[in-house]
Amino acid sequence: MPARKAKPERDVTKAYPLSQFADKLRRLADAVEGGQRFRIQVAGERVSIPPDAMISVEHERGEDGEEVEFQITWKSPVLPEKTEKPAAKGKAKAGGGAKARSKEG
């Protein structure tokens, strides 16, 4: 399998109708309660959230109004590049292979 590459940075906000938002929250709650991975598509990109992600709630109040954010954070693993294996040391025997044994009975 090829190594995963780091994904480019992204900061997207997507508004949903209330019924779709409620459906997404229900699916998230089910995944959290079941200790399962949660998958969602946001603005055309699929996102897979691991079951051990950190979930927090943020509340802000300012001159422009108030805001509550439900945040889910995790580290995306980036697999290291594959490296060539060093050549095996030693000499191989000519014609050397394991002989098949037959079982009787």
N, C-alpha and C positions, 0 to 999 in steps of 0.2 A: 504494500500500500504506500503511495507517495506521502511524503511528509506534508503536514499542514503548514501553510504560510500564514503569517500574521495578517489579520484583516485590517483594512484601512480604518482610521478613526471615523466616527459617525455620531452625529447628534441630531436626532429626528424627533419631532412631536407629531403624532397622528391623532386627530379627533375622531371619535366614533359615536354613532347614534346610541342613545341610552340602552336600547335592547341588546346591541352587539357588545357594548361595554359590560353589561351584566353577564352575558354569556361567557365572556373572557374571564371575568372574575370567578365565576362558578367553576370553570375548567381549571383555573389556577388553584382555587381552594381544594378541589378534588386531588390535584397532583401533590400539593403540599401535604395534605392529610395522609395521602397514600405513600409518601416518600418517593415519588416518581419524578422523572424528568418532565419538564413542561415545555411544550413547543408552541411557538406563536409566530405569525408573520406580521411584521410591522413595516408599513410603507414599502412593500415589495421584497423585503429581505426576511428569510426564515431565521429564527433565533431559537436556539435550544438551551434551556436553562437547567443546570444540573440540580438534583435534589438537595444538595448541601449548600445551595446559594444562601446568602445573607439577605433577610427581608427586613426592611425598616420603613417607618412612616415619618414623614417630615411635614411640619406645619410652619408656614411663613405668614407674617402679617406685615403689611407696609402701606404706604400711601395709596398704592394702586389696588388694594384689596387684600384678600387672603387666599392662601393656596395650601392644599394638602396633596402630598405626593406619596404614592406607594412605590418604594424603590426595592429592586431586586439586584443584588450585585454578586459577581463571581469573577474568578480569573479564568480566562480561556486558555487551555493548554496549547502551546505551540510545540510541536514535536521537532526534535533536532533533525538536521539534515542527515541522511544516510551516508555513512562512510564506507569505503571499500574495505573488505576484510583482508587482513594480511595473508599472504600465501602460506599454506601449511608447510611446516618444517619437517625434514626427514625424507626418506626415500620410500616410494611405494614398491611393493614386490611385483614383479612381472607376473601377470596372470593371477594376481592375488585377489581373491574374492572368497567370500564364505561359501563353503560347500553346503548344499541343502541336505538335510537329514530326513530320512523317512521314518515314520513311526509305524510299527507293526501292531496289529491287534485291534 
